[in-house]
Amino acid sequence: KAGVTQTPRYLIKTRGQQVTLSCSPISGHRSVSWYQQTPGQGLQFLFEYFSETQRNKGNFPGRFSGRQFSNSRSEMNVSTLELGDSALYLCASSLVQGAGNEQFFGPGTRLTVL
Amino acid sequence: AQRVTQPEKLLSVFKGAPVELKCNYSYSGSPELFWYVQYSRQRLQLLLRHISRESIKGFTADLNKGETSFHLKKPFAQEEDSAMYYCALSGPWNTDKLIFGTGTRLQVFP
């Protein structure tokens, strides 16, 4: 079974631009979560989607948004990029939503904002 | 507030030595606790979770609700155990949201 895939793997943007990252969960998985990983803040929860609905959102500004499609694929968007948005963005999927579930992580998208 | 604390950034041991990676948590309720591991150039992956009460690759972790701890232990470290280890919690029941600790890098020397 193919794992979680994320595209693109690397991105370089400049301040003020916007960016869209994509995540394809494992086939059959319906829950998708996003995390931001930085050296200073570690792994921080961004959002969680299940059945095309955002079920949970982390403490990030409104510039960070996302969505989930009917095939469970998910995208996240960051508008008006800031230098501090440079990070590794990880997507994770699980079969169903619920604490205790194993989450499967993708390789991440490395975003660099110049 | 929900929080996971891993006090050690780096833990270095020799092969065959016992290992204990510490994890303390703060959560008002009954969380689910996990250990995730990231080997060099690999994805973050689940090592073990409290709900399964299993031993993976010789690692075990016991949830101590009184001390709000979920320390990861292995009696005899192997070189292939060298990796970044993250403790995480999840809760309430209807969410996948994980709160991670800052991670501990385990180095096992030959």
Interface residues (C-beta under 8 A of the other chain):
Chain A: G3 S31 S33 Y35 G42 L43 Q44 F45 E48 F50 R55 N56 G58 L90 A92 S94 Q97 G98 A99 G100 N101 E102 Q103 F104 F105 G106 P107 G108
Chain B: P31 E32 R43 L44 Q45 L46 R49 I51 Y86 S90 G91 P92 W93 N94 T95 D96 K97 L98 I99 F100 G101 T102 G103
